[in-house]
């Protein structure tokens, strides 16, 4: 193996190691609140109770989400009721997305551009934040990168490698059509994972014409049919449920507004601005050296993104098929999501722009593309300029990634150990350890666990949903700690009060029903 290959392998290993550290490190330090617990409970019901889920949990639009995310979760919860497995799998898929972006850029623009684009994605604060939880939006970036990989494969001719067997030869010849069908299915299924995935539908239409994929119309038609069939359960649920009709009518009656909120959100994502308000608090300030470092990182990223966008437009206009088609895909991914939300009836949230984020990093990769941007007829002096620009871009990206990784690792640890005003909710590790302890204490005797929370309906009460998931495999009951004190005939139970001041606890103590009492740890200040 030559020196260049060794350096490339080391660079890829470093990028994937950083991506895995920031996404898979401290897995139980991430929030496990109502959204995560409700999605987990629906997946458990589908996997363990045989309940077919045709609508997901309620979204920010007022409509229920489509059920695709629950369907993806259910095989994981069939293996284990522990939500830590699903959390780690979602984080792992996001690590694979970094590898997928590297693969895309490596083939089209070379190893240095691939290193730059993948490193930016690996260390992006918003990409890391939206990769560590049981949320549908945490799969938007992997879905967008999978979509690009499939469309790029659909553009290539069938593989010329000879394979044994008639079936393998058929697959070799039909690989571009299969990839086209899978790309269209991915775009059609993306809104079922999260409504922001709708951006991939017009992006697919744009790519179909920009990449001249009309020869793959059979694959596109197959993908449309498959996506339509996958959406059928949700459509039938809409037709049957009068409450859903009212929610749709209320949404349609809202007066739409036109603004550039989506573009501002994309800028926040690209530059890594404001992520601290979700993880730590809205008024969080880093130590002075790190604060300055992050400010420099944002300026660097802004300059590189603007220059990279120019470079990507120039690459998109070239006749080199391999180089230009990735640039066109990147432009489609970068432009369509903000355009889609210029006119909107509901509030635009920052996570709606997640599908466009890989497009930003592709643009910076285009700036570092080096040889891919150099025509054969340019002078030696211009070649040197391009090479210096490529190496300089990589150096600036290394500086940016280091600053962002330092802040992220510090922020994740702090949010997992200390409660901050309006910061991250209670991390998974604390209720998970409480549930595990109770399961161990009751396993031998067969006693049940009674959880007292501020309400007993897991469809609406966060703590009820959380412990319904965590105690799924153990005998348990969820009771309203404000109104209900359960009195079994033969007292064989362990009681867990999620708050120390619930009325039933005072009553249980007054009635002499409480024996040994233990306070379970939470974060400092919580």
C-alpha positions in Angstrom: 0.0 0.0 0.0 1.5 3.4 -1.0 1.8 6.4 1.2 -1.2 8.1 -0.2 -3.5 5.1 0.5 -2.1 4.9 4.1 -2.8 8.5 4.8 -6.3 8.2 3.3 -7.1 5.2 5.4 -5.9 7.0 8.5 -7.9 10.0 7.7 -11.1 8.0 7.2 -10.5 6.1 10.4 -10.0 9.4 12.3 -13.2 10.9 10.9 -15.3 7.8 11.7 -13.7 7.6 15.1 -14.7 11.2 15.9 -18.2 10.6 14.5 -18.6 7.5 16.7 -17.2 9.3 19.8 -19.6 12.2 19.5 -22.7 10.1 18.6 -22.2 6.9 20.6 -20.2 8.3 23.5 -22.3 8.7 26.7 -25.4 7.1 25.1 -27.5 7.3 28.3 -26.8 11.0 28.7 -29.3 11.9 26.1 -32.8 13.1 26.9 -35.5 10.5 27.2 -38.7 12.5 27.5 -42.3 12.3 26.2 -41.4 12.2 22.5 -38.8 9.4 22.8 -40.9 7.4 25.3 -44.1 7.7 23.2 -42.3 6.5 20.0 -40.7 3.7 21.9 -44.0 2.6 23.4 -45.7 2.5 20.0 -42.8 0.5 18.6 -43.0 -1.9 21.6 -46.8 -2.4 21.1 -46.2 -3.1 17.4 -43.3 -5.5 18.1 -44.5 -7.3 21.2 -48.3 -7.0 21.2 -49.1 -7.3 17.5 -50.7 -3.9 17.3 -50.3 -2.5 13.8 -49.4 1.2 14.0 -50.9 3.2 11.2 -50.3 6.7 12.6 -47.4 8.0 14.7 -47.3 10.4 17.5 -48.6 14.0 17.2 -46.2 16.4 15.3 -45.5 20.1 15.7 -48.0 20.7 12.9 -50.9 19.4 15.0 -51.3 16.4 12.7 -50.0 12.9 13.8 -46.8 11.8 12.2 -46.8 9.1 9.6 -45.9 5.7 11.1 -42.6 5.1 9.2 -40.4 5.9 12.1 -42.3 3.5 14.4 -42.0 0.8 11.7 -38.2 1.2 11.7 -38.0 1.1 15.5 -40.2 -2.0 15.9 -37.5 -4.6 14.9 -35.1 -3.1 17.5 -37.7 -3.3 20.2 -38.5 -6.8 19.2 -34.9 -7.6 20.1 -35.0 -5.7 23.4 -37.4 -3.4 25.3 -34.4 -1.4 26.5 -34.5 2.0 24.6 -30.7 2.2 24.9 -30.4 -0.3 22.0 -32.6 1.9 19.7 -30.6 5.0 20.8 -27.3 3.4 19.9 -28.6 2.0 16.6 -29.8 5.5 15.5 -26.5 6.9 16.5 -24.7 4.1 14.6 -26.8 4.8 11.5 -25.6 8.5 11.7 -22.0 7.3 11.9 -22.6 5.2 8.8 -24.0 8.4 7.1 -20.6 10.0 7.6 -19.0 7.1 5.9 -21.6 7.3 3.1 -20.8 11.0 2.5 -17.1 10.2 2.4 -17.8 7.4 -0.2 -19.8 9.8 -2.4 -17.2 12.6 -2.4 -14.2 10.2 -2.7 -15.4 8.8 -6.0 -16.3 12.1 -7.5 -13.8 14.6 -6.1 -10.9 12.7 -4.5 -9.7 11.8 -1.0 -9.0 15.3 0.3 -12.5 16.6 -0.6 -14.0 13.4 1.0 -12.0 14.0 4.2 -13.1 17.6 4.4 -16.8 16.9 3.8 -17.0 13.9 6.1 -15.1 15.7 8.9 -17.5 18.6 8.8 -20.4 16.3 9.1 -18.7 14.3 11.9 -18.1 17.4 14.0 -21.2 19.4 13.1 -22.9 20.4 16.4 -26.5 20.2 15.0 -25.8 16.9 13.2 -24.5 15.4 16.4 -27.4 16.8 18.5 -29.9 15.3 16.0 -28.3 11.9 16.0 -28.4 10.7 19.6 -32.1 10.3 20.4 -35.2 8.3 19.5 -36.6 11.1 17.2 -37.7 10.8 13.6 -35.6 13.9 12.7 -32.5 12.0 13.8 -32.8 9.9 10.7 -33.1 12.8 8.2 -29.4 13.2 7.5 -28.8 9.5 7.0 -31.9 9.4 4.7 -30.6 12.3 2.6 -27.2 10.7 2.2 -28.7 7.3 1.3 -30.9 9.1 -1.3 -27.8 10.6 -2.9 -25.9 7.3 -2.9 -28.7 5.6 -4.6 -29.2 8.3 -7.2 -25.5 8.4 -7.9 -25.6 4.7 -8.5 -28.6 5.0 -10.8 -26.5 7.3 -13.0 -23.8 4.8 -13.5 -23.9 2.1 -16.2 -24.3 -1.6 -15.1 -21.2 -3.1 -13.5 -18.9 -4.9 -16.0 -17.7 -7.4 -13.5 -18.5 -11.0 -14.4 -20.5 -12.8 -11.7 -21.5 -16.4 -11.6 -25.1 -17.4 -11.8 -28.1 -16.1 -13.8 -29.6 -14.2 -10.8 -26.3 -12.3 -10.2 -26.0 -11.4 -13.8 -29.6 -10.1 -13.8 -28.8 -8.0 -10.7 -25.7 -6.7 -12.4 -27.6 -5.6 -15.4 -30.5 -4.1 -13.5 -28.5 -2.4 -10.8 -29.1 1.2 -12.0 -32.9 0.6 -12.3 -32.9 -1.0 -8.9 -31.0 1.9 -7.4 -33.4 4.3 -9.1 -36.4 2.5 -7.6 -34.8 2.5 -4.2 -33.9 6.2 -4.4 -37.6 7.1 -5.3 -38.8 4.8 -2.5 -36.4 6.5 0.0 -37.7 9.9 -1.0 -41.3 8.8 -0.7 -40.7 7.1 2.6 -38.7 10.0 4.1 -41.9 12.0 5.0 -43.1 8.9 6.9 -40.0 9.1 9.1 -40.4 12.9 9.6 -42.5 15.4 7.7 -39.3 17.4 6.9 -38.4 14.5 4.6 -41.0 16.0 2.2 -38.1 18.0 0.8 -36.6 14.9 -0.9 -39.7 14.6 -3.2 -39.2 17.8 -5.2 -35.4 17.2 -4.9 -35.9 13.9 -6.6 -37.9 15.5 -9.4 -35.1 18.1 -9.8 -32.4 15.4 -9.9 -34.4 13.4 -12.4 -34.1 16.2 -14.9 -30.7 17.5 -14.0 -29.1 14.1 -14.1 -31.1 13.0 -17.2 -32.4 9.9 -15.6 -35.4 9.5 -18.0 -33.9 6.2 -19.1 -34.6 4.9 -15.6 -38.3 5.6 -15.8 -39.2 2.0 -15.0 -37.2 2.1 -11.8 -38.8 5.4 -10.9 -42.3 4.1 -11.5 -41.5 1.0 -9.3 -40.3 3.3 -6.5 -43.4 5.5 -6.8 -45.7 2.5 -6.5 -43.7 1.1 -3.5 -43.8 4.5 -1.7 -47.5 4.8 -2.4 -48.2 1.3 -0.9 -46.2 2.2 2.2 -48.3 5.3 2.7 -51.6 3.5 2.2 -52.2 2.6 6.0 -51.8 6.3 7.0 -54.1 7.4 4.2 -56.8 4.9 5.2 -56.4 6.0 8.9 -57.0 9.6 7.8 -60.1 8.7 5.9 -61.5 6.8 8.9 -60.7 9.2 11.7 -62.9 12.3 12.1 -60.5 13.8 14.5 -57.8 13.7 11.9 -60.2 15.4 9.4 -60.6 18.3 11.9 -56.9 18.6 12.5 -56.3 18.8 8.7 -59.1 21.4 8.3 -57.6 23.5 11.1 -54.2 23.4 9.5 -55.6 24.4 6.1 -57.5 27.3 7.6 -54.3 28.8 9.0 -53.2 31.8 6.9 -49.8 31.1 5.2 -46.9 33.5 5.6 -43.9 34.0 3.4 -40.5 34.7 5.0 -36.9 33.5 5.0 -37.0 31.7 8.4 -36.0 28.4 6.7 -32.9 30.1 5.2 -32.0 31.5 8.6 -32.4 28.0 10.2 -30.1 26.5 7.5 -27.5 29.2 8.3 -27.7 28.2 12.0 -27.3 24.6 11.1 -24.4 25.2 8.8 -22.5 27.5 11.1 -23.2 25.6 14.3 -25.0 28.5 15.9 -27.3 28.3 18.9 -27.2 24.5 19.5 -26.3 25.2 23.1 -29.8 26.4 23.9 -31.2 22.9 23.4 -28.5 21.0 25.1 -27.5 23.4 27.9 -29.5 26.7 28.2 -30.5 29.7 26.1 -28.1 32.0 27.9 -25.1 29.6 28.0 -21.7 31.1 27.5 -18.5 29.1 27.1 -15.2 29.9 28.7 -13.5 32.8 27.0 -10.9 30.9 25.0 -13.5 28.3 23.7 -16.0 31.0 23.0 -13.5 32.8 20.8 -12.5 29.6 19.1 -16.1 28.8 18.3 -16.6 32.3 16.9 -13.6 31.8 14.6 -15.0 28.4 13.5 -18.2 30.0 12.5 -16.5 32.7 10.4 -14.3 30.0 8.8 -17.3 27.8 8.0 -19.2 30.8 6.5 -16.4 31.8 4.2 -15.7 28.2 3.1 -19.4 27.5 2.5 -19.8 30.6 0.3 -16.6 29.8 -1.7 -17.6 26.2 -1.8 -21.1 27.0 -3.2 -19.4 28.9 -6.1 -17.0 25.9 -6.6 -19.9 23.4 -6.6 -21.9 25.5 -9.2 -18.8 25.5 -11.4 -18.5 21.7 -11.1 -22.1 21.3 -11.8 -21.7 23.0 -15.2 -18.8 20.8 -16.3 -19.2 18.0 -18.8 -17.3 15.5 -16.5 -20.2 13.2 -15.6 -18.8 11.8 -12.4 -17.8 15.1 -11.0 -20.8 17.2 -12.1 -23.6 14.9 -11.1 -22.5 14.9 -7.4 -22.4 18.7 -7.6 -25.9 18.8 -9.1 -27.2 16.4 -6.4 -25.6 18.7 -3.7 -27.3 21.8 -5.2 -30.7 20.1 -5.3 -30.3 19.0 -1.7 -29.1 22.5 -0.6 -31.7 24.6 -2.5 -34.9 22.6 -2.3 -35.6 22.4 1.5 -35.4 26.2 2.1 -37.5 26.9 -1.0 -40.1 24.4 0.2 -40.6 26.3 3.5 -40.5 29.9 2.2 -44.3 29.9 2.3 -45.7 28.0 5.4 -48.7 27.8 7.6 -47.0 26.5 10.7 -43.9 27.5 12.5 -40.6 26.5 10.8 -38.3 24.6 13.1 -34.6 24.3 12.7 -34.7 20.5 12.3 -36.7 21.0 9.1 -33.5 22.0 7.3 -31.5 18.9 8.3 -31.9 17.2 4.9 -30.1 20.2 3.4 -27.1 20.1 5.8 -25.1 17.5 3.9 -25.4 19.9 0.9 -23.4 22.5 2.8 -20.6 20.1 3.6 -20.6 18.9 -0.1 -20.0 22.6 -1.1 -17.0 22.8 1.2 -15.8 19.5 -0.1 -16.1 21.0 -3.6 -13.8 23.8 -2.6 -11.2 21.2 -1.6 -11.8 19.0 -4.7 -8.4 20.0 -6.1 -7.8 17.9 -9.2 -11.5 17.6 -9.9 -11.8 21.3 -10.4 -8.7 21.6 -12.6 -9.2 21.3 -16.4 -6.5 19.7 -18.5 -5.7 22.9 -20.3 -5.0 25.2 -17.2 -1.5 26.5 -16.5 0.8 25.0 -13.9 0.5 28.2 -11.8 -3.3 27.8 -11.6 -2.8 24.1 -10.6 -0.6 25.2 -7.7 -3.2 27.7 -6.6 -5.9 25.1 -6.7 -3.8 22.7 -4.7 -2.9 25.3 -2.1 -6.6 26.2 -1.8 -7.4 22.5 -1.2 -4.8 22.0 1.5 -5.7 25.3 3.1 -9.4 24.4 3.2 -8.5 21.0 4.8 -6.4 22.8 7.5 -9.2 25.3 8.3 -11.7 22.5 8.5 -9.4 20.6 11.0 -9.3 23.7 13.2 -13.1 24.0 13.0 -13.7 20.3 13.8 -11.4 20.4 16.8 -13.2 23.4 18.3 -16.7 22.0 17.7 -15.7 18.6 19.1 -14.3 20.1 22.2 -17.5 22.1 22.9 -19.7 19.1 22.1 -18.0 16.6 24.3 -18.0 19.1 27.2 -21.6 20.0 26.6 -22.9 16.4 26.4 -21.1 15.5 29.7 -22.4 18.6 31.4 -26.0 18.1 30.3 -25.9 14.5 31.5 -24.6 15.4 34.9 -26.1 18.8 35.7 -29.6 20.2 35.3 -29.7 23.6 33.7 -32.7 26.0 33.2 -34.5 25.1 30.0 -31.7 22.8 29.0 -31.8 19.1 28.2 -34.5 17.0 29.9 -33.7 14.2 32.3 -31.2 11.8 30.5 -32.1 8.2 29.9 -29.6 6.8 32.3 -31.4 8.0 35.5 -34.9 6.5 35.0 -33.2 3.5 33.3 -31.1 2.7 36.4 -34.1 3.2 38.7 -36.1 0.7 36.6 -33.3 -1.8 36.5 -32.8 -1.6 40.3 -36.5 -2.2 40.8 -36.6 -5.1 38.4 -33.7 -6.8 40.2 -35.4 -6.3 43.6 -38.7 -7.8 42.5 -37.4 -10.5 40.2 -37.0 -13.2 42.9 -40.3 -12.5 44.8 -42.4 -11.8 41.8 -43.7 -8.6 43.3 -44.9 -5.9 41.0 -43.7 -2.3 40.7 -46.1 0.5 41.2 -45.1 3.8 39.6 -46.7 7.0 40.8 -46.5 9.8 38.3 -48.4 13.0 37.7 -50.9 11.0 35.6 -51.4 7.5 34.5 -52.0 7.8 30.7 -48.9 7.1 28.7 -50.5 8.7 25.7 -50.3 12.1 27.4 -48.1 11.9 30.5 -44.3 11.8 29.9 -43.4 9.9 33.1 -46.1 7.3 32.5 -44.8 6.6 29.0 -41.2 6.5 30.2 -41.8 3.8 32.9 -44.3 1.9 30.7 -41.3 1.4 28.3 -38.6 0.8 30.9 -40.7 -1.7 32.9 -42.3 -3.4 29.9 -40.8 -6.8 30.7 -41.7 -6.7 34.4 -45.0 -6.8 36.4 -46.0 -3.2 37.0 -48.7 -0.6 37.1 -48.8 3.1 36.5 -50.9 5.1 38.9 -51.9 8.8 39.2 -49.8 10.0 42.1 -52.1 13.0 42.6 -55.3 11.0 43.2 -54.8 7.2 43.5 -53.2 5.1 46.2 -53.2 1.4 45.4 -53.7 -1.0 48.3 -53.1 -4.6 47.3 -54.6 -7.2 49.6 -51.3 -8.8 50.2 -48.7 -6.1 49.9 -46.0 -7.3 47.6 -44.9 -4.2 45.7 -42.2 -1.7 45.3 -43.5 1.8 44.9 -41.6 4.4 42.8 -42.7 8.1 43.0 -41.2 10.1 40.2 -41.5 13.2 42.3 -41.0 13.3 46.1 -43.9 15.7 46.8 -46.7 13.7 45.1 -49.8 13.6 47.4 -50.0 9.8 47.5 -46.6 9.6 49.1 -47.6 11.8 52.0 -50.8 9.6 52.4 -48.8 6.4 52.2 -46.5 7.5 54.9 -49.4 8.7 57.1 -51.1 5.3 56.7 -47.9 3.4 57.6 -47.6 1.8 54.2 -44.0 2.8 53.5 -41.2 0.7 54.8 -37.7 1.3 53.7 -37.5 4.5 51.7 -34.7 5.3 49.3 -34.0 8.4 47.3 -32.7 7.7 43.8 -30.1 10.0 42.3 -30.7 12.5 39.5 -28.5 15.2 38.0 -27.1 17.9 40.2 -29.7 20.6 40.8 -32.6 18.4 39.7 
